[in-house]
Amino acid sequence: MTAPKKVNGMTRERLERMCSGKHRWADELAARAGGLQSLEASPHVIRLFAYHCPICKGWHLTKQWSTEFPEEISLRQKVAA
């Protein structure tokens, strides 16, 4: 028996291209915790954003802001206005 050609409606090739090299977390909380660890280890990165991946159904991190995931992960404390 061979492996299915599609996973979550995507071809395996597309899935590998879009998610290869990215760390996948099971949920948003785990992704945000991983983001804090990444920020502590990489002082040149100021903020990260966690997003739900429609391809692999897991969670990834990005440095790009988007209206889809506006809440940043940052080591800086926010000052109330």
Buried (B, 14 or more C-beta within 10 A) or exposed (E): EEEEEEBEEBEEEEBBEBBEEBEEBEEBEBBBBBBEEBBEEEEEBEEBBBBBBEBBEBBBBEEEEEEEBEEBBBEEEEEEE
